[in-house]
Amino acid sequence: MLFNLISFFGGFFASSIVDTSLGEFSEWAVVGSSVLVATTEGFNACYFHYKTKSCVCKNSYAKILLDLLNFFKIGLIYGLIVDAF
């Protein structure tokens, strides 16, 4: 639970870094946003593909790593939504 919270807030912090740096270099905003969306969607595809497979779920370290990366992704998206308003 603690590592999930740390991962979530790490994603939130990363979102403020990404938002600030993309706001500073306005000509790279479209490219950066598209890379961020492609990365998130690619991770979603991998996460839900391996989450349904039983072979990865048996390995607890892989399951923990996937969950931590998912919480990081959720924090990243949440931080970008909060910065937008």
C-alpha positions as CSV (number, residue, x, y, z in Angstrom):
1,M,0.0,0.0,0.0
2,L,2.8,2.4,0.8
3,F,4.7,1.7,-2.4
4,N,1.4,2.2,-4.4
5,L,1.0,5.6,-2.8
6,I,4.6,6.5,-3.4
7,S,4.2,5.4,-7.0
8,F,1.0,7.4,-7.4
9,F,2.6,10.6,-6.0
10,G,5.7,10.0,-8.2
11,G,3.4,10.0,-11.2
12,F,1.8,13.2,-10.0
13,F,5.2,14.8,-9.6
14,A,6.2,13.6,-13.0
15,S,3.1,15.1,-14.5
16,S,4.0,18.5,-13.1
17,I,7.5,18.2,-14.6
18,V,6.1,17.1,-18.0
19,D,3.5,19.9,-18.0
20,T,6.0,22.6,-17.0
21,S,8.6,21.5,-19.6
22,L,6.1,21.1,-22.4
23,G,4.6,24.5,-21.5
24,E,8.0,26.1,-21.7
25,F,8.8,24.7,-25.1
26,S,5.5,25.3,-26.9
27,E,6.7,24.0,-30.3
28,W,7.3,20.5,-28.7
29,A,3.9,20.4,-27.0
30,V,2.1,18.4,-29.7
31,V,5.0,15.9,-30.0
32,G,5.4,15.5,-26.3
33,S,1.6,15.0,-25.8
34,S,1.4,12.4,-28.5
35,V,4.4,10.5,-27.1
36,L,2.8,10.6,-23.6
37,V,-0.5,9.3,-24.9
38,A,1.2,6.6,-27.0
39,T,3.2,5.4,-24.0
40,T,0.2,5.3,-21.7
41,E,-1.9,3.4,-24.2
42,G,0.9,1.0,-24.9
43,F,1.3,0.4,-21.2
44,N,-2.4,-0.2,-20.9
45,A,-2.4,-2.8,-23.6
46,C,0.6,-4.6,-21.9
47,Y,-0.9,-4.3,-18.4
48,F,-4.3,-5.7,-19.3
49,H,-2.9,-8.4,-21.6
50,Y,-0.5,-9.7,-18.9
51,K,-3.0,-9.2,-16.1
52,T,-5.4,-11.7,-17.6
53,K,-2.6,-14.3,-18.2
54,S,-2.0,-16.7,-15.3
55,C,1.7,-17.1,-16.0
56,V,2.6,-13.6,-14.9
57,C,0.3,-13.5,-12.0
58,K,2.1,-16.5,-10.5
59,N,5.3,-14.4,-10.3
60,S,4.6,-12.0,-7.5
61,Y,7.5,-9.6,-8.4
62,A,6.1,-9.1,-11.9
63,K,2.6,-8.5,-10.5
64,I,3.9,-5.9,-8.0
65,L,5.9,-4.2,-10.7
66,L,2.9,-4.0,-13.0
67,D,0.8,-2.6,-10.2
68,L,3.4,0.0,-9.3
69,L,3.7,1.1,-12.9
70,N,-0.1,1.3,-13.2
71,F,-0.3,3.5,-10.1
72,F,2.4,5.7,-11.6
73,K,0.4,6.0,-14.8
74,I,-2.8,6.9,-12.8
75,G,-0.9,9.6,-10.9
76,L,0.5,10.9,-14.2
77,I,-2.9,11.2,-15.8
78,Y,-4.5,12.6,-12.6
79,G,-1.8,15.2,-12.4
80,L,-2.2,16.3,-15.9
81,I,-6.0,16.6,-15.4
82,V,-5.5,18.7,-12.3
83,D,-3.0,21.0,-14.1
84,A,-5.4,21.5,-16.9
85,F,-8.0,23.1,-14.6
